[in-house]
Structures are given as structure tokens and as C-alpha cells.
Amino acid sequence: MTQRTDRAARFRVSVSAEATQRELRMCGFALLNQYLTMHRVIAEHLDLHPVELLILIATTTGNVQRAVRPDALPDVLRGSTPLPPELIVPMSRRAISRMTGIPKETVRRHVDSMVRRGILLSMPKGLRARPGLADRKALTAILRLVELHAACTEQLIKLGALTTHPAAPARSKRA
């Protein structure tokens, strides 16, 4: 059972290729089961066709890529506060196709439907996901996804595929 905490962990995680090979079936099952469970959690929240879900995930990830670079996002924007427009990178249909491996024509058809239904917003330079991170259902789904990830990580640690090490102390930044 995974417990919730507000503390940041002070360790690093590394992969043991030897243990992963020894426990290949169990590691593969843990990861694929996590993927399927995460898909179900997201799909329940959004009620989308699997292809549309993949398009939405690619679009959402692409939209925030500039904002979530290490040390780029101010604390005030790390929660559910909507990102300012200048931090949102619109995604083209072509980029979505490249990122997901879905044929361009299939992306176009699904995107058109998603725009009509208000799931995606069409902008001059591409598409963006509808804002909704502050939605209570989104928070519940994201918290569930984090719990699933933690449980899978714990399982991989028990199998020896992942090992933890104390983190090196943070170095101070020079002015």
C-alpha cells in the first residue's frame, strides 16, 4: 500500500539491468499493468476513445513542454493555476502524428471531432488542450496516477530492477 506524503525524497533511483533481466517477466508485467491501469484512470476521467486519449496526452504534453523545463516554472504556477498563454506551445496535427505514430489523416479526423466537442482548442499556430487542471476530477485522477506510479516503483524496487541510493547534497547556485 502506497502512503501519501508531503516530503520530498532525498534519494536517487537507478536501474539494475541484471535484476531486470532476471525478473524480466515480472518487471514487464508490472510496467504493462501500470500502463493499462493508468490508461483506464485517464479514460474514466475523460471518456475518450483510445486514439483520442493518445492525441490528448500528446497535445497536453506538447503544450506545456516549454513551461516544465527544470527550474523554468515559478512556484505560483506549479499547482493548478492556469499557465499564461506565452508558456503554452500549440501542437500541430503533424507534430501529434509524429509523436504518437498515428497516421496524419487519422489524427486530423479525431482532432476535428475533439475540437467540435471542446476537448481541444484550435489556435492560429496549432492546438492546445482545454484548460482544466483545476477541475476536482482532474486532481483526483492525477493523484491516482501518482499513487499508481509509486506502487509500480515499489514493486520494481522489491524485484531489484530499481535500486535507491542517497542523493548527493544539493550544490548551492552561484550568483
N, C-alpha and C positions, 0 to 999 in steps of 0.2 A: 504494500500500500504506500503510495507516494504521499508525503506530507507537504503542505504548503508552508512557505516561509518567506519572510521579507529580507532575509540576509543574503548578501552576495557571497557565493562560494569563493574560497581562496585556494583553488587548485586548478591544475591543468589536466586535460584528458588526452591520452594518446592511444593509438590503435596497435594491438598486438596481431601482426599478420599470422604468426604461428598459432595462436589460440583461435583466431578466426577460421583458419584452415581446419584445425582440429574439430571445431564446433560449427562447421560451415552450414549444415542443415538447420541447426538451432538458431544461428545468427540470421540466416536468410529468412527463416520463419518469423523471427521477432521483428525484423525490419519490414517485411511484406505485410505482416499483420498490422503493424503500426500504420503503414501507408493506407491500407484498406479502412482501418478504423478512423483515421484522420479524414479520409475521403467521405466516410459516412457522416461524421460530425459536421463537416462543412456543408455537405449536400442537404442534411436535415435543416440547417440554418437557412440555406438559400433556396432550396427547392429548384435545383437546376439539373438539366441533362448533363451527363458526364463530360461531354465535349465542351459545353458552355462553362462548366465549372473550371476546366483546364484553361479556357480562354480568360475567364475572370481572374484566376490566380496569376496567370502570366501578365495580364494588364495591370493588376494591382501591384505586383512586384515591380514591374517596369515603371509605373507611375511614381513610386517612392524611392527608386534607386539613388537618385541624387541626394535626397534628404537623409538617408540612413547610413551614409558613409561614416566610418568611425570618427567620432568627435565632431561631426558636422551638425548634429541635431541638438538645438538648445533644450535644456531640461523642460521648459514650458511646453514643448511640442512632443515630448516622449510619451505622453499619455494619449488621451482620446481627443485632444484639441485638434480641430481641422488644420491641415497644413496650408500655409499661404500658397496661392496659385503659382508663384515663382519657383516653388520647390517641387511642383508636380510635373513630371515628364510624360507628355502624351505618348501613347504607343500606336504605331501604325499597324494596320492589318498585316502587312508584310513582316514586321518585327514579331508579331504574335505568331504568325505561321512558322517563322524561323525558330522561335523559342520553344514552341510546342511540338513541332514536327507535323502539325495538322495542315493539309493542303490549303493553299490560299483561297480557293473557291469555297471550301467548307467553312473556313474562318469567316469569309465575307458573309455567307448566308446566316451563320449563327450570330455574328456581330450585329447585322442588320436587325435581326429579331430581338437581340438583347437591348439595342438602342431603342427600338419601338416600345419595349416593356419597361424602360427606365433603369435597367440594370447597369448599362454603360452609357456614358455621356459622350457625344460626338463634339470634338473641339476642332478648331482650324488646323492644328498640326497632328491630329490623331484622336485617340480615345483615352478616356480615363474612367476609372471605376466611380460609381456613385458614392459620395461620402456617406459613411455610416458606421465608422468605428466607435462612435459614442453610443450607438444603439445597444441597449441592455443585452439583446440576444447575441450581438457580436462579441461583447465582453464575455458572456458565458461560454460561447463557442471557443474563443481564443484561450480562455483559462483551461477549458477541457483539452485543447490541443497541447498546451504546455504540460498538463498532467500526463497525457499520453506519451509525450516525448520523454518526460522524466522516468516514467515506468519502463519504457523501452531501453533507455540508457542504463537504468539499474539492472535490467535483465542482461544486457551486453556486458556490464561490469561483472556480474555473477558468472557469466560464461568465460570471462577472462579476455574477451575480444577488445574491451576497453579497459585501460588502467588509469588510475588517477595519481597525480604527483602534486606535491605542494607547489603553489605558484611562486615564481620569483617575486620579491618585493617590487612594487611599482617604483620606477625611477621618476624623480621629480623633473618637471619640464623647465628648461631654462628660458628666461625672458629674452 
